[in-house]
Amino acid sequence: MATSFIALATTFAIIFLAELPDKTMVATLVLTTRYRAWPVFVGVVSAFAVQCVVAVAFGSAITLLPDQLVAAVVAVLFGVGAFMLLREGFSKPDDDETDASRSGAAATPFLRSALTSFGVLFAAEWGDASQLATAGLTARYGTPIAVGLGAWLALTAVAGIAVLVGRKIAGRIPTHLIQRVAGFVFAAFTLVALWAAVFG
C-alpha cells in the first residue's frame, strides 16, 4: 500500500512538472481558444487516459526482463525524456498560444469539439517525455495502476489549469525554467537507473 502511494505521488509530481510548460498545456490552451472549454477538457483527458494505459502496458512488459536490463531500459527512457525537456528548455520560446488567443471560442457541437481535442492530444503525446516517464516509472515501481493513475491525474491537472486559467498565466510562468528543472530531474532518475543497471 505504501509503495503504491509513493509510486502515485512520485509519478504525479514528475509528470506534472514535466508537462506544465510542455506542448500539452499549449495545445490545450490553443484548443480552448477555438472551442468551448468543457468538450475540450473531456476530449483531452480521454486522450490522456488512453496514452497512460499504453505507457503502463509498455512499462509492465519491461518488468518481465531481468532486473539489470529493466534498470538499463528505464535509464534510456528517462535519458530520452531528459534530453527532450532540456532541449526545449534551452530553446527559444514559441508563440503559438499568443497567436491562437486572438481568436474566440467557436460554437462547435460538443462531440466534434471533444473528438478534435482527443485527436490533437492523442497524437501530441506519442513518444512524449511524460509517456516515457510513465513507462519507466511503471517498470521501476512495478505498480502499474498507481503509476497510471498518478500520470493521468497529473496530465488532467495540467489540462485543467490550461482550460481554467491558461491564458491569464501563460505570460507569467517562466516555462523554460520549469522545463530545465524537469529535465534535470529526469537526468537524475537516469543516473539512478544507470547505477542500478551497472552495480545492481
C-alpha positions as CSV (number, residue, x, y, z in Angstrom):
1,M,0.0,0.0,0.0
2,A,2.8,2.4,1.0
3,T,4.7,1.6,-2.2
4,S,1.6,2.2,-4.3
5,F,1.1,5.6,-2.7
6,I,4.7,6.6,-3.2
7,A,4.6,5.5,-6.8
8,L,1.4,7.5,-7.4
9,A,2.7,10.6,-5.6
10,T,6.1,10.4,-7.3
11,T,4.6,9.9,-10.8
12,F,2.1,12.8,-10.2
13,A,4.9,15.2,-9.2
14,I,7.3,14.2,-12.1
15,I,4.6,14.2,-14.8
16,F,3.1,17.5,-13.6
17,L,6.4,19.2,-13.5
18,A,7.3,17.9,-17.0
19,E,4.0,18.7,-18.6
20,L,3.3,22.1,-17.0
21,P,5.3,24.1,-19.6
22,D,5.1,21.4,-22.3
23,K,3.1,21.2,-25.6
24,T,0.3,19.5,-23.6
25,M,-0.6,22.8,-21.9
26,V,-0.1,24.8,-25.1
27,A,-2.2,22.5,-27.2
28,T,-5.0,22.5,-24.6
29,L,-4.8,26.3,-24.4
30,V,-5.0,26.6,-28.2
31,L,-8.0,24.3,-28.3
32,T,-9.8,26.3,-25.6
33,T,-9.4,29.5,-27.8
34,R,-11.2,27.7,-30.6
35,Y,-13.8,25.6,-28.8
36,R,-15.8,25.6,-25.6
37,A,-13.8,24.6,-22.5
38,W,-15.9,21.6,-21.4
39,P,-15.7,19.5,-24.6
40,V,-12.0,20.3,-24.9
41,F,-11.4,19.1,-21.4
42,V,-13.4,15.9,-21.9
43,G,-11.5,15.1,-25.2
44,V,-8.1,15.9,-23.7
45,V,-8.5,13.8,-20.5
46,S,-9.8,10.9,-22.6
47,A,-6.8,11.0,-24.8
48,F,-4.6,11.1,-21.7
49,A,-6.3,8.0,-20.3
50,V,-5.6,6.0,-23.5
51,Q,-2.0,7.2,-23.6
52,C,-1.4,6.3,-19.9
53,V,-2.8,2.8,-20.5
54,V,-0.4,2.3,-23.4
55,A,2.6,3.6,-21.4
56,V,1.7,1.5,-18.4
57,A,1.3,-1.6,-20.6
58,F,4.7,-1.0,-22.1
59,G,6.3,-0.4,-18.7
60,S,4.7,-3.6,-17.3
61,A,6.1,-5.6,-20.2
62,I,9.5,-4.2,-19.4
63,T,9.3,-5.7,-15.9
64,L,9.4,-9.2,-17.3
65,L,13.0,-8.6,-18.2
66,P,15.9,-9.3,-15.8
67,D,16.4,-6.6,-13.1
68,Q,19.6,-5.1,-14.5
69,L,18.1,-4.9,-18.0
70,V,15.0,-3.3,-16.6
71,A,17.2,-0.6,-15.0
72,A,19.0,-0.1,-18.3
73,V,15.7,0.4,-20.2
74,V,14.4,2.7,-17.5
75,A,17.7,4.7,-17.8
76,V,17.3,5.0,-21.5
77,L,13.6,6.1,-21.2
78,F,14.5,8.8,-18.6
79,G,17.6,9.8,-20.6
80,V,15.5,10.4,-23.7
81,G,12.9,12.4,-21.6
82,A,15.7,14.5,-20.0
83,F,17.1,15.3,-23.5
84,M,13.7,16.3,-24.8
85,L,13.0,18.5,-21.9
86,L,16.4,20.2,-21.7
87,R,16.4,20.7,-25.5
88,E,13.0,22.5,-25.2
89,G,14.1,24.3,-22.0
90,F,17.1,25.9,-23.7
91,S,15.5,26.7,-27.0
92,K,13.7,29.9,-27.9
93,P,10.1,30.2,-26.7
94,D,7.2,29.5,-29.1
95,D,4.4,32.0,-29.5
96,D,1.7,29.5,-30.6
97,E,-0.5,30.3,-27.6
98,T,-0.4,34.1,-28.2
99,D,-1.2,33.7,-31.8
100,A,-4.1,31.5,-31.1
101,S,-5.5,33.6,-28.3
102,R,-6.5,36.3,-30.8
103,S,-9.5,34.2,-32.0
104,G,-12.5,33.4,-29.8
105,A,-14.0,30.1,-28.9
106,A,-16.3,28.8,-31.7
107,A,-19.8,27.5,-31.2
108,T,-18.9,24.0,-32.4
109,P,-21.0,20.9,-31.4
110,F,-19.8,19.2,-28.2
111,L,-18.9,15.8,-29.9
112,R,-16.9,17.4,-32.7
113,S,-15.0,19.6,-30.2
114,A,-14.3,16.7,-27.9
115,L,-13.2,14.4,-30.8
116,T,-11.0,17.1,-32.3
117,S,-9.4,17.7,-28.9
118,F,-8.9,13.9,-28.3
119,G,-7.2,13.6,-31.7
120,V,-4.9,16.5,-31.2
121,L,-3.7,15.5,-27.8
122,F,-3.6,11.8,-28.6
123,A,-1.2,12.5,-31.5
124,A,0.8,15.1,-29.5
125,E,1.5,12.7,-26.6
126,W,3.1,9.8,-28.6
127,G,6.7,9.5,-27.6
128,D,6.4,12.5,-25.2
129,A,8.6,12.8,-22.2
130,S,5.6,12.1,-19.9
131,Q,4.7,8.9,-21.7
132,L,8.3,7.7,-21.5
133,A,8.4,8.6,-17.8
134,T,5.2,6.7,-17.2
135,A,6.6,3.6,-18.8
136,G,9.8,4.0,-16.9
137,L,8.1,4.5,-13.5
138,T,5.9,1.5,-14.1
139,A,9.0,-0.6,-14.7
140,R,10.7,0.8,-11.7
141,Y,7.9,0.5,-9.1
142,G,6.0,-2.5,-10.5
143,T,2.7,-0.9,-9.6
144,P,1.0,-0.1,-12.9
145,I,-2.3,1.1,-11.5
146,A,-0.8,3.6,-9.1
147,V,1.7,4.9,-11.7
148,G,-1.0,5.1,-14.4
149,L,-3.4,6.9,-12.1
150,G,-0.7,9.3,-11.0
151,A,0.3,10.1,-14.5
152,W,-3.4,10.6,-15.6
153,L,-4.2,12.8,-12.7
154,A,-1.1,14.9,-13.4
155,L,-2.0,15.3,-17.0
156,T,-5.6,16.1,-16.1
157,A,-4.4,18.7,-13.6
158,V,-2.3,20.4,-16.3
159,A,-5.2,20.3,-18.7
160,G,-7.4,21.8,-16.1
161,I,-5.0,24.7,-15.5
162,A,-4.8,25.3,-19.2
163,V,-8.6,25.3,-19.6
164,L,-9.4,27.5,-16.5
165,V,-6.6,30.0,-16.2
166,G,-4.2,29.2,-19.1
167,R,-4.5,32.5,-20.9
168,K,-4.1,34.5,-17.8
169,I,-0.9,32.9,-16.6
170,A,0.7,31.9,-19.9
171,G,2.9,35.0,-20.0
172,R,3.8,34.9,-16.3
173,I,5.2,31.4,-15.8
174,P,8.9,31.0,-16.7
175,T,8.2,27.9,-18.7
176,H,11.7,27.4,-19.9
177,L,13.0,27.4,-16.3
178,I,10.4,24.8,-15.4
179,Q,11.4,22.7,-18.4
180,R,15.0,22.9,-17.3
181,V,14.2,21.8,-13.8
182,A,12.1,18.9,-15.1
183,G,14.9,17.9,-17.4
184,F,17.4,17.8,-14.6
185,V,15.0,15.7,-12.5
186,F,14.8,13.3,-15.4
187,A,18.6,13.3,-15.7
188,A,18.9,12.4,-12.0
189,F,16.5,9.5,-12.5
190,T,18.6,8.4,-15.4
191,L,21.8,8.3,-13.3
192,V,20.0,6.4,-10.5
193,A,18.8,3.8,-13.1
194,L,22.2,3.6,-14.7
195,W,23.7,2.9,-11.3
196,A,21.2,0.1,-10.7
197,A,21.9,-1.3,-14.1
198,V,25.7,-1.4,-13.7
199,F,26.0,-2.1,-9.9
200,G,22.6,-3.5,-9.1
